[in-house]
């Protein structure tokens, strides 16, 4: 999966990372805007990338609304 984090912000009060990522997966372009619970601020760009990669991997494991796998 090839992706780029377009925007990200961390809410310390709620321990939530809000992010928007865009990229390619299996030849299809996607844009995902979501939030994920983090115990602490990712801080560096590398950590942010890893948190979003984990969230996107989990997101694409779930079936689509039609019931098919991505």
N, C-alpha and C positions, 0 to 999 in steps of 0.2 A: 504494500500500500504506500503510495506516494502522496504526501499531504503537506500543507503549510498552515500554520496557525496564523489566522488573519488578525484576530483580536483576542485579548484575554485580560481579565481583571479578577483580583482576589478580594473577597469580602471577609475581613478578619472576624467580624462579629458573628457571622453565620458559618465560618469555615467552608465557604463555597467558592469554587473557581468557575467563573463564567467564561466560556470560550466559543469562538467561531473558527472552524477549520474548513479548508477546501482542498480538493485533490482528486486523484484518480485511483480507482479500485476496479480491477478486472476490465479496464478499458472504458469505464463509465465515470463521468465527472460527478462529484458530490460536493455538497456544502452542508455542514452540520453546525448548528448552534445549540449548545446545551450547557449544562452545569454539572459539576461533580464535587462531591464532598472531599476535602483535603484537610488533614489535621494541622498542617502548617503551610505557609506560603511557599510555592515552588522555588521562588527566588531567582534562579538562573534560567537562561533560555533552554539549556539542555534538560533540566528537570521539568520545565513546562512542557517541552516536546514529549518527554516520556509519559507524563501524566495524561496528556491528550491522546497519545498513542494507545495507552491502556484503555482509556474511555472509548475511543473509536473501535478498538478491537471488540470490546464488550458490546458496543452498539450494533456492530455488524453481525454478531452471533445471533441476535434476536431475529425472529422471522419478520418479514415485512407485513404491512397491513393486509396484503392479499393472502398471507399464509405461507408464501414461498420464502426460501432463504435468499439473501442478497446474492 
